[in-house]
Amino acid sequence: FQHYYITNNLRDLKMEEYLKNGKDIYDTYCTSTETRPIMLPKAPQHTYIDVYPDEGESGPSFKDDKKRQLDYETEVVVYRALEELLDEDINVLHSFEYTHRQYRLCDKSHVRKGCVACRKTLNNREGECDFLIIGKNYFVIIEVKNMTSFSEAKQQNPGLDEQQHKLGLQGSYKKSEKQRERMVKLIRSIENSTNISHFTAYPNFTKGSRAELTLESDQLSSVIFKEDTEDFASWWKGNVTDFHTEEALNCDFQAKHDKVRNMLLAIWCTDNKGHCDKSKCSLGWCIQDIDDKLRI
């Protein structure tokens, strides 16, 4: 019993530290007199390819780097679409990750005894999402996938097998769905009564090819297509703003929402060693991050 009490007391102290850091981050970087999105970081986090090999010399490593670069460019499409929601008072976190230690901190019901992750991968990444959006009374999770229709993909790769491409599409959606569910679980572990919407964005995939995704109607409603990103303000209004109407919020709900917001902000700024770098929200951090990557 004494061990249980000490463990929970330490957890409460650590939780208080995270919540305080999150409130500091919100007060310093996440408020504005203007109604507009506040993007964190101030510019998309970049994946650089240092050297393109000469023609005919590219190998598996180059192909992997090229894929990561294209994935990044696809995320930038969504970043810019969110950035242009000029009438929305939201905070946008790009590239959100959390460790098992952080999940365990949020989930009071988590049983450590017998948990393999607690023993072996405590500081490893447990979950992630490409974009986490914090609204006044809601949270939105967006996973981004760089996939196209078979006809478009075949133009880039004439030898592409249609069945192989179909399986790739199905796999991309299932993976995104799993990542979204993990993020929902994290948020609800902080406060269960939280408004959450979650989607998978395919910025290079047109609605005319949606049958290739072979999804049920409820799954299709969670997909953001290329046309949606091109008129994102209309999509956002119909799928987020109108869905989460700003009804009069009671003090209890607002306090719980703010708690989740502060906790998520702190997690976003805290690395897997437990160091909270609040400057990650600043423009100076972005400039330094890009400069460091260019030097690698």
Phi, psi and omega in degrees: 000319181296319178298318179298318181294316181296316180301314181289328178293318177296321178298316180298321179294318178294321178298317179299321179297314178299314182296322178294315178300318180296319178294320176299317179297315181298312183295327184274319191242346193246014178238150181205153176283345179260150175271101181197160178293141171253116187266131177230118359290174185292341175221152180303139177289129190263146170249115185261146170251116188289311187225125172273124182291162177296157181304131179090353183254357183291139181233194181303321181297316179297317180297320178295316179297318180297319179297316179298322179295317179294322176299317179298315181298327177292321176296325180297326177302315180288321177304312181293323178297317177293320181298331183269008174279072193292342180260011184251129177268084185225157171249129183246119177258119179264132178065071180266130178225153174214153181263170176296324178301318180290322176297316180299325178295322183282327186263101181297334184274356183296130180264116183284326183297124179084358180277116182296319181297324178297327183274324192244328187229042186301321184258008177280157178294127180257327181206166181199164166209154183289320179220132173238117184252130181251115176258184181293326182220023181203167173230142179234132178249129177232122171260138184247132179234133180266082179227151177232174175293164181298318182298320178289319180296325182291332176296325179279330183223086185304334182272008184294134178273132184297318180294321178297319179294320179299316179296324177297319178297313180298318180295322181295320180290316180299319178296317180295322180297318179295318179296319178297317181297322177296320179293320177299318180298318178299311183297316181290338176289336176281309175211122185292322184275070183233138178278118183227133169238147180216144188218161171243126182259131172241080186296345181253010186243122184274155179297330181297341181253012188298337179299333180295337180286341180048053181250154173288164185299322180291329177287319179299328180292346179262006182260134174257115183268175180304315180298327179292320180291334180282338174229061192291329180299318179292317178298315182298318180298314183286333186251345181234297186301311181290334181284320179256071181297146183275068175291162179302119183265133177282162185299324182294315179297316183296321179296320179292319178298315180296325178297314179297315178304311182295321180294317181293320177299318180294318179298318181299327182269358185252128181278180185286357174261001177091009180270124179266114180254092183294337180292349177302338181276353187267159176294324179300322179297317180299315181298316180294320180298315179295318180298317179298319182291326178292335182274344183293000000 
